Amino acid sequence: MLRIKIFGSSNIGLYLYATNKYLLYHSAVPSKKIDLVVEELEVPSIKLHLTDTLLTAPFIVGNSNGLLVPDVFEDFALEQLKRDVNDLDINLAVVSSKYNALGNIIVANDNGALISPIIPYRLKKLISDVLDVEVSTITVGRFSYIGSLVVVNNRSGLVAPVVKEDEKEILEDVLNVNLQEGTVNGGAEFIKLGLVVNDYGVVVGEDTSGAELMNISTVFEGGY
């Protein structure tokens, strides 16, 4: 497990996104930080060259089969990304929607995907085709920003304590994971802000408390 800050912040999930095939990060993140993250997660890294924002992960969602990005990225950033993922043998789709923070409204792994009810139905098939998984609709704690409240790999996951029991059962069933409730960065329920995982490693925000670290370790490293 790796504890870090990026740009002086423990909200590392704003700048990093990982699957079992790739790590996406903003090009402004220092290379020494990325080297540490790559060592922990054991996947190749891909820069996102964004000039209008430092934020990265809230806009994107993917798994080992594919990657979805919004159409708000600059053209040169999209062209560079297409070239970079070409060798990874994954699908890439640019999504046109007024809800461009895809990572905040979709949860996905290699087993399935769950989308917020605010996502237009017309996009459900596209998401399924690109990620090559079954897609279902859900809320978490009756909130629509589900991607902010859940972080999973292909075996297990952490979900915010606001989750309802029926939602938890659906999450576990569609994603084929065991879920544990918890927080990051000293009590934050927006788990994605402070936690980046794949099947090979765990990266957490530096402000994550000892009790939270123990819980996260049990979930992702202890075969929960």
Secondary structure, 3 states (H helix, E strand, C coil): CEEECECCECCHHHCEEECCCCEEEECCCCHHHHHHHHHHHCCCEEEECCCCCCCCHHHCEECCCEEEEECCCCHHHHHHHHHHHHHHCCEEEEECCCCCCHHHHEEECCCCEEECCCCCCHHHHHHHHHHCCCEEECCECCECCHHHCEEECCCEEEECCCCCHHHHHHHHHHHCCEEEECCECCCECCHHHHEEECCCCEEEECCCCHHHHHHHHHHHCCCC
